[in-house]
């Protein structure tokens, strides 16, 4: 099957990193990967930048700078692999943001990680992967951490 438009959810977690790699593998030549990073709108204030994002770009005065900087890391990695890509910062919950971009961009495939940065919150609201898989207009690839031998 040919996937010209692939949407991938990205929050900087290990599974999201694997999802970006899988999206790069799945998109057909000449296709585009749309990297979706959701965020909760917040007032402008001091932003504590995670160590892995220092130097990734300016965030001063930008209340969503951490998410933007985190997303730029994924976009740069895709571009280094020769994959056409676009970033989407969406002020919504992760599942809703991914589904919205998938519909708007007429995605052929959606890729999500099996676990994100949500931690225990996902047990209260359900997993992003499950919500995306049950509501997506197209096929969904859920990427998990590889199992160790013997598991």
N, C-alpha and C positions, 0 to 999 in steps of 0.2 A: 504494500500500500504506500502511496505517496502522500507525505504530509508537508504541504507548502506553508501552512500557517500553524505554528505550534505555540501554545500559551503555557508558561511555566510559572508556578508560584514560587516566590523567593523571599525568605526571611533571614538568610545568613546561617541557618542551622546546617549541620552536617548532611542531613537528608535533603535539604534544599540545594546544597552544593551538588549532590549526586543527581538530583532532578534536573539541574541545569546541564550537567554532562549528558544525561539521557536525552534531553531535548535537543542538544547539539547533534547527538547520534541519530535521532529520529527525523529531523527536518531534512527535506529533500534539497538538493542543490538548487540554489536560486530562491529558496524559501526563507522565511523569517521566523525567528524566535521572539516572542513577546514576553518579557520578564515583568511579572506583576508583583509589586511590593505594596502590601496594605499597611495602613497606619491609622491610629486613633488620633483625630485632631486634638491638638493641645495648644495652650497659649504659649506665646514666645517667652522664653526664659533661658536660663543657663542650660546648656546641653553638655552632658558628660559623654565624650566620644570614646567608644571602646578601643582598646589598644590596637586591634587589627585594622581599624579604620583610620588611624592617624596618618595623615598625608594623602588620604583618598580624595580630598576636596574640601572646599569651604563649607562650614556649617554655621558660622556666626550669624545670629539673627534669624536663622531659618529653623522653625520649630520642628520641621521634618527632615532636618539635615542628616541625622543619623541614618534614617531609612534611605535617603537619596545617596549618601556615601556608600552604604552597604550595597545598594543596587548597582552603583557604578563599578564595584569590584566584579560582580557577575557579568555585566555588560562588557567590560574590558577583556575578561577571560574568553567570552564568546567571540569577540572581534579578533583576538589573537589566534583563534582557531579558524578564522575565515568565515564565521557564521554571521549573517546579517541579523541584526537584533534591534529591538526597540524596548525602552523602559516605560513602565506605567506605574506611577505612584498614585494609589487610590485611597481616598479617605473613607474606609469602610472596613468591615471585618474581612478576614482573609478569604473565606469561601465565597462571599458575595462579590468581592473584588475580582477574583479569578473568573468566576462565572460571567460577570459583567464584561470583562475584556474578551473572554472567549466568544461571547455572542456578538459583541461590537466588531471584532476583527474577523469574524466568520472562521473561527479556528477549525482545523481538521483533527487536532489532537490536543489534549490538556495533559500536562505532566505535573505531578505534585509529589512531595516527599511524604513518607509515611508518618513522620513526626517532625514537628517544628519547634519553635521557641516557646510554644504555649504552656508547656509543663502541665501542672495539675489542672489548669483551667480547662483543658480539653475534655476532662472527665465530666465536667459540669455541663458544657455546651455540646459535646460530641466532637469528633475529630474533623479537621478541615478536609482531609482526604475523603472521609466517608460522605460528608455533605457535598463535596464537589462531584464525587463519583455518582451519587444518587440524583443529582440535578443537572449535570452537564449535558449539553446538546450533542456532544460527540464522545468518542472513546476517551477514556482516562487511563493513563499509565501512572501507577503508584509505585514510587521507588523507595525501597527499604535498605537499611544497612545490611551489607552482606553477612551471612551467618558464618560463624567460625566452624571449622571442621568438627564434626561430631555432634553438632546441634540439630 
